[in-house]
Amino acid sequence: MIKHSSISQTQLKDFLRSVVLKFAGNQRLKIYGSLHCASGKRMKRGHRVFFADEADALAAGYRPCGHCMKEQYSVWRSGT
């Protein structure tokens, strides 16, 4: 997990270009989703974190986004 506030704009662009980061999450709400999610794009930079993969996000205690990851969210929801 990488906090958005702890990396520079240049580092972020390099990570995204090299596909090191595939998911973003909201640290306060403990939700993760795709980098292209409209809900995720609206969150404050100070609350945003990045993950390399889904397993990383789940291990950190985050749940899938109900907007951009409907299938994974349904599976998560039925498991609780």
C-alpha positions, -999 to +999 in steps of 0.1 A: +000+000+000+013+034-010-002+066+003-009+092-024+003+120-001+037+103+004+048+102-033+054+129-058+034+135-090+064+123-110+067+090-090+030+084-093+031+089-131+060+065-133+042+038-112+011+041-133+030+040-166+049+009-155+016-007-143+030-011-107-002+003-093-035-012-104-060-002-077-067+028-056-085+029-022-100+052+003-080+049+036-109+063+057-137+041+042-115+010+036-128+007+000-107-001-031-115+000-068-101+005-103-080+035-111-107+046-136-136+046-111-155+079-110-161+075-072-124+070-066-114+100-086-136+123-064-118+113-031-094+136-014-057+130-021-050+127+016-074+097+019-062+079-013-039+049-012-027+027-040-024-011-043-004-033-067-032-060-068-065-071-052-048-095-028-028-066-014-060-045-008-079-074+007-050-083+030-050-046+042-087-050+052-103-031+023-135-041+005-143-039-032-160-008-046-197-013-053-196+009-084-166-002-105-162-038-091-198-050-089-190-087-092-163-087-066-185-065-043-213-090-046-190-119-036-176-098-007-211-088+005-225-124+003-195-136+024-202-113+053 
